[in-house]
Amino acid sequence: MLKLAVVGSRSAYGRLAGIAGGVAAGVCLLLLLWGGANGLSARDDRGSWLRETGRPSVAASPTEDPTTSGPGTPVPLTTDTVLMEANPVEVFRDQLINRRDVAAFSTTTVKIPGIVTPPEPGRYYASPALQRLIASTPRDELGDRFGTFAGTIDDNALPGPDSLIVVTGATEAELRQNGRAVLVSDFTTNPYGGSTAAYNTVLSIGAIAVFFPVLLLISIVTGLGAAQRRERFATLRLIGASPQVVSRIAAVETAVPSLIGALLGVVLAIALRPAAAQIPVNDTRMFTADLVTGWAAAAAIVALVVSASALVAAHRTARAGIGPLGVTRAVHEKTPTKWRIVPLLAGLAAMTSAIAITCTPHLRSPWLEMPLLIGGFALILVGIVVVGPWLTRLVSGMGLRQARSAAGVIAASRIQRTPVATFRSVSGLVIAVFVVSVFAGASSIIESTEAPPARPGLLQPTSLHATVGAGHTPAQVSSAARQARGLPGIRSATIGYGPAALSTRDASPEIYLRAADAPALGFQDIPATEIVTVDTSFLYSWTTQPRALTPAPAANLDEMVPVVIVLGTDGTPEAIDRARTLLNSSGVTAHPAATSRDTGLQSSTRLIQGLAVLAYLGMFVAVAIAGLSLAVSTAAAILDRKRVLGLMRLMGMPVSVLRRIITLEAAVPLLSVLLLSVGLGFLVAWLMVTGINDSYRMTWPAPDYFTALGLSLLLAIGAVTATFSLIRGTTAMTTTRFE
């Protein structure tokens, strides 16, 4: 049986090689995608300690109003706790640095991941990538923020090799000064805080979206040369082989090249891991070890692919009804009906139900929303493949009535008879267009977060501000401002005043400035008084409406304290980082220095941006698989019909007409479902984004989307054109014969 399955002519060997090559590509992608999914989970686990929130270090007094902020009663630091402050906006050149300031007793029992003991005050531990950055950058731009280097953080506590993480030592008094520090007794797992479900939902939908084209590729490849095999199987039936024996031979014939291809795919995946690990997600690559799936997973995928390929081949052969007198010249298909739209509508209904639950507060059920979104998305993918033949037949019927050429009539007639087989050839590309549209629509929400423009009445993008901590004298803040003015690239240093520090309950909603300092902040209409005021919202990036200056009720600033310091720079990265370093290390600020552009680096936006990288990667994978699937399926269609095409040539039909027939047979099903795929893609993206967070808004897709669409069409043209030489070779007069 094995000889009958694998021994044959040169064309048979070529078909077996094609099956093996396609399965190898599919298995390689499956393993890399599986490894990537596991790697994202592993890096999330390694970095979960960075999301430790701890417990309050200050206990409110029972007599105090809980709705107001106050000093409260400090919770004592013990040997089984550390005092930690998470710096929210430690930035260098538009890169977010995860900074944790800790204070602990020398005898503390708390273990910080990746570090043997907490650093002493004035010393720091850094990730290797950050330490390389510090060593290659002038200290007044970065290194002076942290102190003296004490050691590196181990890889087992880093999300990736490019992670920028620093743990600095501080005194207990320093951390208790601004009231933001928390007590931590253990660094527990806290994956993505409250957005775990959203994160997992997006990854699950992305995995399904990329896995589906891979499965289509394997399905299409294993059907290569089906008609040729049916003829050989008919010969076997003629010499006495039973249908069961023929089915087993078909299964073995497909299983052998599938096994070879699957094993080759495992080798390719191992070889490509280092390259795949270079793809950055959330500003860091993966460790190569993150992509390792293990031999058990590899064996499971190989076994599943080979078993599925063999079973499908056996089922197709048995269903073909090959008898001892041969197989019919044309395999008639069951006419697709309008009921094929049911899975698509069911998927849309499931996702819409998830949105309805999300938008109705009293119906919120997180345990139900995620399955509805993921299940609905999978149903839509299946629904597009199922409804495609029906739409293809409708369009081909209209085309047949309008056909005015031999190529048009023949192509439309063939599509009418075999809409399922015809659509199967372009199903990969149709799914790719849908997936690309989903990814592009979902990724477009990152475009809605923009830095405010440089306008009078708004904090200038080239300026940094930092609030001043309580208890600092005007002399201390003025000294820091004078030091800043002496640095290269610093154009101005402006101090804002108020009756009390902004972090206290007595803080004023307005900032008092000297009118002479207002032009340095970008103001133009300045009242003719010595002291002016502006609303404190002027400092924050969410302010989009310009704020106006008003005359101050106070005649001077003698009774007020410094509440904010604003440094104006020339806009160069070096000057901004130099100003940031000075403010953060000055000892007078209660919060890290920030610019209006720092908001885009915060956690929720960075998560979306990181997932957008995966989305664009998914676009590339889906389009590449679709091009390969179309080329294979078009070649398979030519091989399956070589006798019919050869007879056409014998009757005098030019090769150019045959090429037009093949092109039309690919173009009609593709164009029939293309607009549906695009529209459904953006609809599903909107449903998915709204279901995850109804505050997100989709915008016009990025140019990369249209590039991906253009690439899809170019691949379609290239895949069909690549088979033109096959038409001439397989339809020659010498190959058209009847045994």
Salt bridges, closest charged atoms under 4 A:
ASP44 OD1 - ARG51 NH2 2.60
GLU64 OE1 - ARG505 NH2 3.49
GLU85 OE2 - ARG180 NH2 2.21
GLU90 OE1 - ARG99 NH1 2.92
GLU90 OE2 - ARG145 NH1 2.62
ASP101 OD1 - ARG99 NE 2.81
ASP140 OD2 - ARG578 NE 3.41
GLU141 OE1 - ARG93 NH2 2.49
GLU141 OE2 - ARG578 NH2 3.21
ASP144 OD1 - ARG139 NE 3.14
ASP162 OD2 - ARG285 NE 2.73
GLU172 OE2 - ARG176 NE 2.78
GLU231 OE2 - ARG643 NH1 3.93
GLU253 OE2 - ARG15 NH2 3.10
GLU253 OE2 - ARG232 NH1 2.68
ASP283 OD2 - ARG606 NH2 3.47
ASP290 OD1 - ARG46 NH1 2.91
GLU369 OE2 - ARG364 NE 2.79
ASP577 OD2 - ARG93 NE 2.39
ASP577 OD1 - ARG145 NH2 3.67
ASP598 OD2 - ARG580 NH1 3.02
GLU665 OE1 - ARG414 NH1 3.41
GLU665 OE1 - ARG641 NH1 2.67
GLU739 OE1 - ARG643 NH2 3.61
